[in-house]
Amino acid sequence: MRLFRTSFLRPAVSCACVLLAGLTTAASAAVSPPSLAVPAFPGAEGAGAHTPGGRGGQVLFVTNLDDSGPGSLRAACETAGPRTILFRVSGTIQLKRPLIVTKPFLTIAGQSAPGDGICLRDYAFGVATHDVVVRYLRFRLGDETAQESDSADFFLGARNCIFDHCSATWSIDECLSLSGRVTDVTVQWCLIGEPLHASKHKKGAHGLGSLSRAIGPVTWHHNLWLHTHSRNPRLGDNYGQPPYPSFDVRNNVVYNYISTAAGLTQGTFTVNYVGNYLRPGPDTRTSKPIQIGFPSNLEFYLAGNVLDGDEALTADNRAMFSATEADGRVQVRFQAQPFPAAPVTTTSASAAFEQVLAEVGASRPRRDVVDARLVGDVRQRSGRIINSQTEVGGWPLLKSAAPPLDSDQDGMSDDWEQAHQLNPRDPADRNDDPGRDGYTHLEEFLNQTDPHAS
């Protein structure tokens, strides 16, 4: 993982009145962040599941595909206070510099985009704060700006955050990573892969999946990694500094890795590795899909992992490891019981394989041709490692459409409000919760759930 230059990490310096003037907002009184009583949304699981994100705050609308300025995604991200970002446009945003979220209590609802959805390209997206929910976005860096970078990251103390149903591809380093003093984070149902292997990285061929360094609990579940050299993910502590992390890695699918399906770097940490489905592909060059660096102080719980085509290693998951010190001593301690972890609905690896391929990535408002091709590669055992996005057609055109009528600009369509006995001319009702289930009307709209159910 390559972190951004420090100049990119400073929040934009601008007068609050100028910043807010660039946004279309629903009127909102100041609110305090709500409690963590319910998950961020139905289906949120793992270590970062209970972040409130922007619950109860203002609504900000992205109305154009500009890098910055009025109506842009960057302007909405840089606004302070609890907020939910909705889209009134679909398409690809060509970033002119990294987009780093540094202000907490944020929900980005990519599923709200009318048409084909949203993609970010050319520079990385990062989260360097707490309590952030990011759903249904695509991060496709590409090589046109020669950024030796990941496509998306959590770093610099990110905590209590969740990425859900995102797609991260075409990076020049890892595709989606965690690094630094990161804790209580979930990455779920994300499509991660097809990095640019022999591209513009100073180290040479460097097409990698995910680095995962942390200081506390992290969950990776129901993700798809594919067409990478390795690091799917590569787990580690914060460069030997306590506190030490715990990783829960379950029900993921990994396809067509050159070197390793999963890597564990030097350090001290615990791992649950459960119900993952590993499928070698045309570029795979190893029979041992999990490798561990040395010296390490690792404890591992294994259960129900499948190595497609290898009955022996599927029957004995410990045999999947290349895990010896330089003198040949085994350097990982296998445990008979799982380590404590936040709950995740878990199935067999074979069932997870089908579920992941059906639902993974930025599938709302709809799965685009890039993700459809990649999912097809897994099913058909096709596709290869690439060195440039031009080899597979580059960024597709994401068509926009007219957004639904929303008379009071509260983020909920008039049709939905009327169908659920709400007032389409009262913007304040978006933060009501008559069902007392912990979710506001706006969240019920975005989640397509019943606002009156308790």
DRENNU-584142 format. One line per 3 residues: number of its first residue (from 0); their letters; for each residue x, y, z of C-alpha. Coordinates in steps of 0.001 Angstrom, whole numbers, plus 500000, padded with zeros to 6 digits. Layout:
% residues N
NUM	a	X/Y/Z  ... $
***
This chain:
% residues 454
0	mrl	500000/500000/500000  501310/503433/499113  499978/506292/501233 $
3	frt	499302/509638/499658  501646/512611/499943  500955/514590/503098 $
6	sfl	499814/517609/501130  496839/515571/499977  495841/514717/503543 $
9	rpa	495154/518247/504702  491461/519158/504732  490536/521771/502170 $
12	vsc	490888/525265/503647  487788/527205/502797  485144/529255/504506 $
15	acv	482206/527149/505680  479781/529474/503967  481567/528988/500643 $
18	lla	481621/525214/501069  477962/524930/501950  477023/527229/499120 $
21	glt	478318/524560/496759  475871/521924/497969  472205/521212/497554 $
24	taa	471038/520340/501072  467875/519376/502859  467238/521729/505780 $
27	saa	468403/520245/509046  468830/521296/512645  472108/520398/514305 $
30	vsp	471994/516855/515627  474239/514673/517726  475432/511368/516291 $
33	psl	472911/508650/517206  473587/505586/519290  475068/502395/517894 $
36	avp	472030/500289/518796  471414/498912/515291  473645/497983/512357 $
39	afp	474520/500664/509840  471952/499049/507515  470254/495646/507301 $
42	gae	472952/493202/506254  475853/495108/507801  477970/492585/509702 $
45	gag	481374/492254/511256  483636/494588/513194  482391/497809/511584 $
48	aht	478714/496892/511378  477367/499222/514047  478665/502544/512795 $
51	pgg	475865/505130/512503  477474/506807/509507  475494/509941/508717 $
54	rgg	472273/508797/510411  470056/511660/511574  472041/514370/509811 $
57	qvl	471591/516528/506756  471204/515339/503176  473700/516473/500536 $
60	fvt	473117/515911/496833  475796/515298/494211  474459/516987/491091 $
63	nld	477462/516814/488733  480579/514792/487923  483063/517596/488637 $
66	dsg	486171/516957/490727  485302/519805/493104  483059/522810/493565 $
69	pgs	479295/523227/493908  477379/519963/493704  480483/517738/493625 $
72	lra	481168/514598/495627  484313/516187/497065  482394/519189/498406 $
75	ace	479883/516887/500079  482620/514744/501632  484362/517845/503012 $
78	tag	481249/519123/504782  481294/518728/508574  478669/517017/510713 $
81	prt	476457/513945/510251  475426/513745/506593  474160/511367/503952 $
84	ilf	475356/511882/500379  472884/511034/497627  473387/511231/493879 $
87	rvs	471259/513042/491334  473510/511929/488474  475328/508809/487267 $
90	gti	478666/508602/485494  482432/508599/486019  484123/511270/488134 $
93	qlk	487643/512085/486913  489445/513079/490102  492257/515625/489868 $
96	rpl	493734/514665/493244  493009/512012/495893  489627/512308/497595 $
99	ivt	490201/511763/501320  487338/511742/503833  488608/513420/507020 $
102	kpf	485314/514462/508637  483342/511731/510474  479698/510614/510532 $
105	lti	479189/510132/506811  477089/507808/504653  477705/507693/500893 $
108	agq	474755/505947/499225  475956/505043/495743  472777/503047/495149 $
111	sap	470858/506338/494958  472414/507275/491600  469849/507340/488769 $
114	gdg	471000/505241/485837  474156/503123/485814  475805/504369/489021 $
117	icl	479034/506129/489993  482715/505427/489315  485825/507311/490518 $
120	rdy	488969/507232/488388  492538/508629/488087  493184/509206/491815 $
123	afg	492466/507246/494983  489572/507468/497430  490446/507185/501115 $
126	vat	488872/507229/504567  490997/508749/507348  488385/509282/510059 $
129	hdv	485716/507394/511993  482097/506384/511450  481894/506233/507669 $
132	vvr	479599/504061/505528  480413/503702/501814  478069/501662/499647 $
135	ylr	477753/500800/495944  480632/502855/494528  483254/501875/491941 $
138	frl	486916/502817/492356  488922/502296/489140  492232/504123/489278 $
141	gde	493770/503311/485899  497198/504268/484557  496565/507545/482730 $
144	taq	497821/509708/485621  500596/507229/486557  499631/507327/490230 $
147	esd	501529/504652/492155  498490/504178/494336  495667/501996/495551 $
150	sad	492145/502526/494256  490572/502829/497743  491885/502767/501324 $
153	ffl	491204/503001/505025  494173/504543/506819  495476/507046/509420 $
156	gar	493302/505836/512268  490104/504979/510410  487710/503226/512782 $
159	nci	484103/502133/513019  483688/502095/509237  482235/499817/506578 $
162	fdh	482649/499402/502820  479701/497484/501355  479100/496362/497764 $
165	csa	481909/498430/496265  484140/497594/493292  487873/498391/493450 $
168	tws	489961/497573/490387  492729/498793/488033  495102/499979/490752 $
171	ide	498877/500342/490393  499421/499021/493934  496764/497219/495992 $
174	cls	493137/497626/494965  491560/498161/498412  493622/498273/501594 $
177	lsg	493749/499068/505310  496893/500428/506915  497947/502314/510028 $
180	rvt	496021/502519/513290  492848/501071/511795  490273/499233/513912 $
183	dvt	486632/498103/513904  486322/497994/510122  484280/495745/507819 $
186	vqw	484842/495193/504102  481931/493123/502778  480471/492090/499432 $
189	cli	483173/494016/497535  484714/493095/494176  488472/493611/494495 $
192	gep	490866/492809/491702  492258/493134/488212  495069/495450/489354 $
195	lha	497509/496612/486685  500395/494189/487121  503364/495279/484995 $
198	skh	502356/498921/485006  503979/502063/486425  505007/500950/489925 $
201	kkg	508663/501653/490756  509040/498074/492049  508011/496638/488692 $
204	ahg	505212/494087/488434  503013/494850/491431  499367/493953/490813 $
207	lgs	498026/493197/494290  494700/492717/496052  494511/494066/499608 $
210	lsr	496870/494927/502432  495255/494710/505864  497276/496185/508737 $
213	aig	495365/497173/511870  495364/497574/515655  491996/495977/516420 $
216	pvt	489171/493907/514947  488771/493796/511157  486288/491707/509154 $
219	whh	486611/490702/505495  483558/488719/504394  481773/487804/501173 $
222	nlw	484307/489583/498961  485708/488511/495597  489407/488901/494822 $
225	lht	490576/488004/491337  493353/488370/488765  496012/489438/491285 $
228	hsr	499575/488451/492013  498811/487976/495741  497509/489683/498936 $
231	npr	493929/488501/498944  494230/489845/501623  497699/490156/503197 $
234	lgd	497205/490477/506951  499509/492118/509478  499802/494193/512613 $
237	nyg	500816/497875/512777  504470/497218/511970  505120/495435/515255 $
240	qpp	503499/498049/517479  500716/497109/519945  497793/496902/520288 $
243	yps	497593/493874/518036  494748/493125/515620  492327/490261/515150 $
246	fdv	491107/489359/511670  487943/487516/510707  488153/486374/507073 $
249	rnn	485190/484283/505960  483049/483299/502988  485248/485091/500462 $
252	vvy	486078/483926/496935  489601/484186/495501  490309/483427/491838 $
255	nyi	493375/483413/489575  496117/484474/491969  499692/484090/490716 $
258	sta	501522/483562/493993  499144/483373/496963  495441/483437/497650 $
261	agl	496183/484925/501077  499374/486210/502657  500253/486837/506274 $
264	tqg	503094/489207/506896  505354/489332/509929  503710/490333/513179 $
267	tft	501449/489386/516068  497750/488769/515442  494952/486198/515372 $
270	vny	492955/485011/512369  489686/483187/511792  489831/481854/508221 $
273	vgn	486491/480187/507597  484483/479000/504604  486566/480675/501902 $
276	ylr	486548/479377/498327  489907/479433/496517  489881/478776/492777 $
279	pgp	493203/478659/490892  493144/480197/487422  495232/480295/484253 $
282	dtr	497912/482473/485903  498188/480527/489179  501709/479216/489816 $
285	tsk	501501/477792/493342  500109/474697/495030  500212/476276/498519 $
288	piq	497652/479104/498475  498460/480618/501907  501946/481904/502736 $
291	igf	503273/483411/505948  506278/485691/506347  508781/485232/509165 $
294	psn	509409/485803/511972  505751/485841/513016  503645/485267/516091 $
297	lef	500351/484070/514640  497409/482080/515896  495055/480637/513302 $
300	yla	491613/479043/513345  490720/477197/510127  487411/475658/509108 $
303	gnv	485640/474689/505918  487881/476306/503308  487839/474879/499780 $
306	ldg	490728/474741/497313  488952/474012/494057  490413/470929/492389 $
309	dea	492430/469744/495394  490511/467326/497596  493468/466696/499907 $
312	lta	493992/470347/500867  490248/470896/501126  490065/468009/503586 $
315	dnr	493073/469250/505580  493154/473042/505492  496428/473125/507425 $
318	amf	498136/471656/504375  497262/474823/502430  499999/476713/504312 $
321	sat	503549/477481/503397  504435/478510/506936  507947/477700/508049 $
324	ead	510846/479658/509516  514162/479779/507689  515273/476728/509700 $
327	grv	512179/474779/508661  510214/475096/511909  506459/475594/511572 $
330	qvr	505785/479130/512791  501986/479322/513013  499892/477984/515894 $
333	fqa	496601/476404/514826  493716/476595/517286  490769/474233/517681 $
336	qpf	488240/476960/518501  487477/480244/516717  488665/483512/518171 $
339	paa	486002/485973/519380  484684/488074/516504  481662/490173/515588 $
342	pvt	478942/487951/514104  478752/487264/510371  476133/485045/508714 $
345	tts	478282/482139/507554  477575/479347/505070  479624/476604/503474 $
348	asa	482339/477752/501090  480417/476324/498131  477237/478190/499068 $
351	afe	479246/481376/499589  480763/480963/496115  477316/481222/494520 $
354	qvl	476116/484023/496808  479208/486138/496242  479118/485823/492454 $
357	aev	475418/486716/492438  475668/489820/494620  479235/491117/494872 $
360	gas	480371/494599/493861  478502/497763/492975  475413/495848/491887 $
363	rpr	472984/498703/492583  471591/500544/490788  472942/497906/488370 $
366	rdv	476079/495836/487741  478080/497318/484864  479912/495535/482051 $
369	vda	483286/495500/483829  481998/493735/486930  479823/491418/484839 $
372	rlv	482881/490388/482812  484925/489741/485957  482230/487640/487596 $
375	gdv	481960/485717/484328  485709/485064/484423  485338/483298/487770 $
378	rqr	482475/481120/486584  484129/480231/483275  487697/479964/484648 $
381	sgr	488730/482562/482095  490467/485944/482044  494116/486783/482730 $
384	iin	496275/489192/484696  496364/492579/482895  498907/495414/482722 $
387	sqt	496595/498236/481591  492876/498872/481647  493105/499416/477881 $
390	evg	493491/495640/477466  489892/495158/478618  488245/498201/477058 $
393	gwp	488851/500874/479709  486181/502761/481595  482687/502065/480254 $
396	llk	480160/504807/479674  477865/504947/482699  474607/506463/481557 $
399	saa	472605/508780/483766  468836/509155/484011  466341/511588/485458 $
402	ppl	466235/511319/489271  462877/510536/490877  460678/513472/491844 $
405	dsd	461538/514677/495349  459489/517817/496005  460856/518571/499480 $
408	qdg	464462/517599/498661  464722/515290/501664  466258/512426/499682 $
411	msd	463099/510310/499485  461062/510142/496293  457518/511497/496352 $
414	dwe	456164/508131/495197  457818/506306/498082  456724/508880/500653 $
417	qah	453115/508723/499488  453143/504921/499427  454248/504928/503083 $
420	qln	451935/507697/504323  454657/510360/504576  454375/513997/503527 $
423	prd	456353/514662/500322  456430/518364/501220  457902/517968/504702 $
426	pad	461704/517606/504553  461995/517096/508323  460227/513729/508266 $
429	rnd	463276/512056/506765  464795/511690/510251  461637/510356/511936 $
432	dpg	461514/506743/513133  457900/505829/513940  458676/502111/513891 $
435	rdg	461337/502663/516555  463605/500154/514855  466565/502531/514921 $
438	yth	466397/503479/511231  465195/506848/509962  462719/507222/507116 $
441	lee	465608/508166/504827  467457/504978/505706  464317/502916/505183 $
444	fln	463988/504479/501722  467608/503733/500819  467351/500196/502209 $
447	qtd	463896/499615/500651  462471/498486/503995  459164/499215/505743 $
450	pha	459375/502448/507793  456447/501396/509980  457812/497999/510974 $
453	s	459135/497774/514511 $
***
